[in-house]
Amino acid sequence: MIGVETAFTFAGLVFAAIAAASALDRANPRRWINALFWGLFAASFLAGKCIGDFANGLLVLAMVGVGALGLRPTSPATTTAAEREAGAARWGSWLFLPVLIIPATAVAGTLAFPLIRIGGAPLFEASQVAVVSVALALGVVLALIAAMIMVRPPLAAPVQEARRLLDSVGTAAILPQLLAALGAVFVAAGVGHSVATLIGGVIDVDNRLAVVATYCLGMAAFTMIMGNAFAAFPVLTAGIGAPLIVGKFHGDPAIMGAIGMLAGFCGTAMTPMASHNIIPTALLNLPSGAVIRAQAPTALLLLMCNIALMYFLVFRY
């Protein structure tokens, strides 16, 4: 049965290839630091399930130690500027086709994979996480094949370009995974219950608008603190969403989750903790905070819209 481990193995192999390419780059004086960091990251995907929680914790600490030494970005030569310009002129807007293949495959796979059976048994794990992960990984593979057919770069170009991008971003590239894990730790530690207790002493929990506004504003605020809406979601949902919006007022959990995540993404646009804001700044050499200042007005407006949408939609049943 194909499950989430298949996607993890695929990701692990990609990072292992990047680590190997880093080790072979003699022009980079920090090649062994880069190689060790991405090699440890690859090991977490390839062997994380087998080595246990304690060993995984040690692996993360090792990554922190190696990352503190500083990764050195490189610019491996894969194609010349003239070749890239010629390819862009030839394909025009069709260059976006590989990018669009990824979400299209992810959506199609998420809908189709649960229906596929062999000998009466499902081919894919039933969990949503497994189906989405495998569909996304398949989309990446199909997009890579399409890109290779279209622009015909050297065979090593995908690994070298991935290495260049990751080394440029540095340790911020793994921030989403770390923050999502932090959210799970907070839930296990009972932070959601503590949030519910604090909120109960501040707002009128019998007022639907107050509860909805607090949930959406809390999603944005916790996302700004933690840097990732996926880390904030379990905490706010355990503390406010599930017990009050769904449990007390019988709101629709699907609508609450969807709009709640959108409210969290508004916080993502306004925090320096989010890799979405760090990566453009690092790659484009922008002034510190430029991305956030550009996004903040739109994010605040959308946050107000999300509060209104949830209030009018989540209690429709």
Secondary structure, DSSP 8 states (H G I E B T S, - for coil): -B-HHHHHHHHHHHHHHHHHHHHT-TT-TTHHHHHHHHHHHHHHHHHHHHHHHHHHHHHHHHHHHHHHT--------SS-HHHHHHHHHHHGGGGGHHHHHHHHHHHHHHHHGGG-EETTEESB-SSHHHHHHHHHHHHHHHHHHHHHHHH---TTHHHHHHHHHHHHHGGGGGHHHHHHHHHHHHHHTTHHHHHHHHHHTTS-TT-HHHHHHHHHHHHHHHHHHHS-HHHHHHHHIIIIIIIIIIIIT---HHHHHHHHHHHHHHHHTT-TTSHHHHHHHHHHT--TTHHHHHHHHHHHHHHHHHHHHHHHHTT--
